Structures are given as C-alpha cells and as structure tokens.
Amino acid sequence: MGMLQESLDKAEAANLTRPAPKSAPAQMRYLVKQVKGTRAAARLLGVSQRTVERYVKGQIRTPRPELAARLTEEVRKRWQPKVRERARKQAATTGGIVIETRARFGFTAAPGTTDDARVRLVTQHLPPEYAARFFDARSAGATEQQLREIAAEGLQEIYFKDRGRRAQGLQVEFTDIDYVELDY
C-alpha cells in the first residue's frame, strides 16, 4: 500500500466515533456477525471453521501474528461503514480535503522562469471536487501513481496557479514524497 492510500486510511479512521474491538475474540465475533457466519469468516481469514468457533467462544485468545494482522485488517475495513460514508460524502460535497506534504516539486513552465525541482513543505486545502476524485479513484482500485496525479493536479491548480489567477502554462511534477497526510 502506498503513502497516499495509507494517508486516506488514517484520515478515514480519524472520523470514526468509536474504537474498533481490540481483543481477538471480540474482533472474531464482530467479523462473524458482519459476514453472517463462521464458515464465511473462516474462508475470509484462511483458517478452519472450528478455529473461528473457538475464538468466538473465547477458548483461543491470542492468534498467530499473520492471523492477527488479517483479522485486524478485515475488522478495520468493515468498522462503522455509515460513519465513513458520511464523512466521505461531506468531504466530497462541501468540506474538501487538506493535504500536507513534503515533496520535490518540479515544473514545466515558460522559458526564463525558474523551474528547477526543489523540496517544498505544502499544506493546502483542496476543494470538494478533488476529494470526490480521490474517493472515486480509490473505490475504482486506483494505483498509487493515479492518486499522486490527482494530488499533483490539485496542488497545481489551487496552490501554484492560485485557481487560474497566475502561472497559466505551469505543469507541476510531484515526486520524491517524503511524507503526505490527508485530512477531511
């Protein structure tokens, strides 16, 4: 998973109203309820149905590290879907998304301008249409590079071109990302 994918996950998790179950038995009970049965949960996690039943009853409390990671990930993906959807809808229609990044920005611009790439720290609020594009691309299974292109275009139009008020022919290259954080 890439930096932008992880940052979208963190931003989404920040909107949750309750913490997800922590213990393995509680996580397993939640997962069984969500997928409607121990057989489906076992298939999803790659374990036997009897193992799932033992976790549900509390007979097993500590899973192997790889099972613990899969279980936590499956619960995280399914935790509070309505809250997640409401936060995404608000960001995509009214709120927008804030991107904070330290990365190398290079430019293709008119001759005589300084277009050498350099590391910049940028914190910028992007309008709702960019948030909607992020969410649509992510739900369609976009790659990290496609998400970077959306971020680069948003920063280019809003930060560098000031919504079309300056630097008309500027094309921004968004590379060598040190870190990126998104919030909505």
C-alpha positions as CSV (number, residue, x, y, z in Angstrom):
1,M,0.0,0.0,0.0
2,G,1.3,3.4,-0.9
3,M,1.7,6.6,1.1
4,L,-1.5,8.2,-0.2
5,Q,-3.5,5.1,0.3
6,E,-2.3,4.9,3.9
7,S,-3.0,8.6,4.5
8,L,-6.5,8.2,3.2
9,D,-7.0,5.3,5.6
10,K,-5.7,7.4,8.5
11,A,-8.0,10.3,7.6
12,E,-10.9,8.0,7.4
13,A,-10.1,6.4,10.7
14,A,-10.0,9.9,12.3
15,N,-13.7,10.3,11.6
16,L,-14.8,7.2,13.4
17,T,-16.9,7.7,16.5
18,R,-16.0,4.5,18.5
19,P,-12.8,2.4,18.7
20,A,-12.9,-1.0,16.9
21,P,-12.7,-4.1,19.0
22,K,-9.2,-4.8,20.3
23,S,-9.1,-8.4,21.5
24,A,-9.1,-11.3,19.1
25,P,-12.3,-12.9,20.4
26,A,-14.2,-9.6,20.2
27,Q,-12.8,-9.0,16.7
28,M,-13.8,-12.5,15.6
29,R,-17.3,-12.1,17.0
30,Y,-17.7,-8.8,15.1
31,L,-16.4,-10.3,11.9
32,V,-18.6,-13.4,12.2
33,K,-21.6,-11.1,12.6
34,Q,-20.6,-8.9,9.6
35,V,-20.0,-11.8,7.2
36,K,-23.0,-13.8,8.6
37,G,-21.4,-17.0,9.8
38,T,-18.4,-18.8,11.0
39,R,-17.8,-20.6,7.7
40,A,-17.6,-17.3,5.7
41,A,-15.3,-15.8,8.4
42,A,-13.1,-18.9,8.2
43,R,-12.9,-18.7,4.4
44,L,-12.1,-15.0,4.6
45,L,-9.2,-15.5,7.1
46,G,-7.9,-18.7,5.7
47,V,-8.5,-20.8,8.8
48,S,-10.8,-23.6,9.7
49,Q,-14.4,-23.1,10.8
50,R,-13.6,-24.8,14.1
51,T,-10.8,-22.3,14.8
52,V,-13.2,-19.4,14.3
53,E,-15.7,-21.0,16.6
54,R,-13.0,-21.3,19.3
55,Y,-12.2,-17.6,19.0
56,V,-15.9,-16.7,19.3
57,K,-16.3,-18.8,22.4
58,G,-13.1,-17.3,23.9
59,Q,-11.2,-20.7,24.0
60,I,-8.4,-19.2,22.0
61,R,-7.3,-15.6,22.8
62,T,-4.0,-14.9,21.1
63,P,-3.8,-15.6,17.3
64,R,-0.6,-16.1,15.3
65,P,0.9,-12.8,14.1
66,E,-0.2,-13.3,10.5
67,L,-3.8,-14.2,11.5
68,A,-3.9,-11.3,14.0
69,A,-2.9,-8.9,11.1
70,R,-5.6,-10.3,8.7
71,L,-8.2,-10.2,11.4
72,T,-7.4,-6.7,12.4
73,E,-7.4,-5.6,8.8
74,E,-10.8,-7.3,8.0
75,V,-12.4,-5.7,11.1
76,R,-10.9,-2.3,10.3
77,K,-12.3,-2.4,6.7
78,R,-15.8,-3.1,8.0
79,W,-15.9,-1.0,11.1
80,Q,-18.6,1.8,11.1
81,P,-19.3,1.9,7.3
82,K,-22.1,4.5,7.7
83,V,-19.8,6.9,9.6
84,R,-17.1,6.5,7.0
85,E,-19.5,7.1,4.1
86,R,-21.0,10.2,5.8
87,A,-17.5,11.7,6.3
88,R,-16.5,10.9,2.6
89,K,-19.8,12.4,1.4
90,Q,-19.3,15.6,3.4
91,A,-15.7,16.0,2.1
92,A,-16.8,15.3,-1.5
93,T,-19.7,17.8,-1.4
94,T,-18.9,20.6,1.0
95,G,-15.8,20.2,3.1
96,G,-13.0,19.3,0.7
97,I,-9.7,17.7,1.8
98,V,-6.5,19.1,3.3
99,I,-3.2,17.8,2.0
100,E,0.1,18.3,3.9
101,T,3.2,17.1,2.2
102,R,6.9,17.5,1.9
103,A,8.0,16.5,-1.6
104,R,10.0,17.6,-4.5
105,F,8.1,19.8,-6.9
106,G,9.4,20.4,-10.4
107,F,7.8,22.5,-13.1
108,T,7.4,22.7,-16.8
109,A,6.9,26.4,-17.4
110,A,7.6,29.2,-19.8
111,P,11.3,29.9,-20.8
112,G,13.1,32.3,-18.4
113,T,11.3,31.1,-15.3
114,T,13.0,29.1,-12.5
115,D,11.7,25.5,-13.0
116,D,14.3,23.6,-11.0
117,A,12.8,21.0,-8.8
118,R,13.1,21.5,-5.1
119,V,11.7,20.2,-1.9
120,R,8.8,22.1,-0.5
121,L,6.6,21.8,2.5
122,V,3.0,22.5,1.4
123,T,-0.2,22.5,3.4
124,Q,-3.2,23.2,1.2
125,H,-7.0,22.8,1.4
126,L,-8.3,21.3,-1.8
127,P,-11.9,21.9,-2.9
128,P,-14.6,19.1,-2.7
129,E,-14.2,18.1,-6.3
130,Y,-10.7,16.8,-5.6
131,A,-11.9,14.9,-2.5
132,A,-14.6,13.3,-4.7
133,R,-11.9,12.4,-7.3
134,F,-9.7,10.8,-4.6
135,F,-12.6,8.7,-3.3
136,D,-13.9,7.7,-6.7
137,A,-10.4,6.7,-7.9
138,R,-9.8,4.7,-4.7
139,S,-13.1,2.9,-4.9
140,A,-12.3,2.0,-8.5
141,G,-8.9,0.5,-7.4
142,A,-6.6,3.3,-8.5
143,T,-2.9,2.8,-8.2
144,E,-0.7,5.0,-6.0
145,Q,0.6,6.8,-9.2
146,Q,-3.0,7.7,-10.2
147,L,-3.7,9.1,-6.7
148,R,-0.4,11.1,-7.0
149,E,-1.6,12.5,-10.3
150,I,-4.8,13.7,-8.7
151,A,-2.9,15.3,-5.8
152,A,-0.4,16.9,-8.2
153,E,-3.2,18.4,-10.3
154,G,-5.0,19.7,-7.2
155,L,-1.9,21.3,-5.8
156,Q,-1.0,22.7,-9.3
157,E,-4.4,24.4,-9.7
158,I,-5.0,25.6,-6.2
159,Y,-1.6,26.2,-4.7
160,F,0.7,27.0,-7.6
161,K,-1.7,28.5,-10.1
162,D,-4.0,30.1,-7.5
163,R,-7.1,28.9,-9.2
164,G,-6.0,30.1,-12.6
165,R,-5.0,33.7,-11.5
166,R,-1.3,33.2,-12.2
167,A,1.3,30.9,-13.9
168,Q,-1.0,29.9,-16.8
169,G,1.2,27.4,-18.6
170,L,2.6,25.8,-15.5
171,Q,2.7,21.9,-15.2
172,V,3.7,20.5,-11.8
173,E,5.6,17.3,-11.2
174,F,5.0,15.8,-7.8
175,T,7.9,13.4,-7.0
176,D,10.2,12.2,-4.1
177,I,7.5,12.4,-1.5
178,D,9.0,12.5,2.0
179,Y,5.6,12.3,3.7
180,V,2.0,13.1,2.9
181,E,-1.0,13.5,5.2
182,L,-4.6,13.9,4.2
183,D,-7.5,15.1,6.4
184,Y,-11.1,15.7,5.8
